[in-house]
Amino acid sequence: MSTESQRVFSPKGRIDGTNAAATEKELLAFLDSGTPRIVIDLSAVDYLSSAGLRVLLVAAKASRAKA
């Protein structure tokens, strides 16, 4: 559920080395959208590789830098 104060990022399928860069770019765009709160819903993600985990860590670091 997305509202003005919160947006939900809901990737689907796999997040691995083949699509991690695209997922990171999309997630960082969410962070740059000006929405004060981002929720990352991983319920539809079947597999998260170390490259996918790195995407989440990069986003967390970027989020903290904006706070």
N, C-alpha and C positions, 0 to 999 in steps of 0.2 A: 504494500500500500504506500503510495506516495502522497505527500501533502506539501504545502508551501515550506514547512519547517523541516521536512524529512523526505528523502528520496531513497528508494530501494534499488540496489544494484543486484540483479539476479542472473548470473551467468548460468549456462546449461551445458551439460555434457562434460567434456574433459578440459582441464586447464593444464597444459603441458608445454614442452618446448616448442611445439609447432604453432601455438596460438598465444603464448604468454605475452609477447610484445604487444599484440593487438588488444588483449584483455587489459594490460597495464595502461595502455593509451586511453581506452574507454573509461576505465576506473578513475584515472587522474582527471579526465574531463568532467566526470561526475563531481569530483572534489573541487574543481575550478568553477563549477556552476553557481557557486554562491549559496547553495543550500547549507544551512548550518549543521545538519545532521545527515549522515549517510549510513544506511543499514546494508550490510552485505549478506544476502541470503544465498547460502551455498547448498540448499536442500536439493536442487536439481543438478548439482555437480556430481558426476559419477567417479571422477578421478582427479586428484590434485597432486601434481608432481612437485619436486623441489623448485622447479621454475615457476609453478603456480603459487607456491608458498612465498616465493620471493616477491611476486606481484602484490600479495597481501601485505608483506612487510614494507615494501616501498610506499604503498598507499597509507599505511599507518604512520610512517615517518613523515610523509607529506602532510597528513592531517594534523599531526602534532605541531609541525612547523607553522601551520596557518592559525593555530589556536593562540 
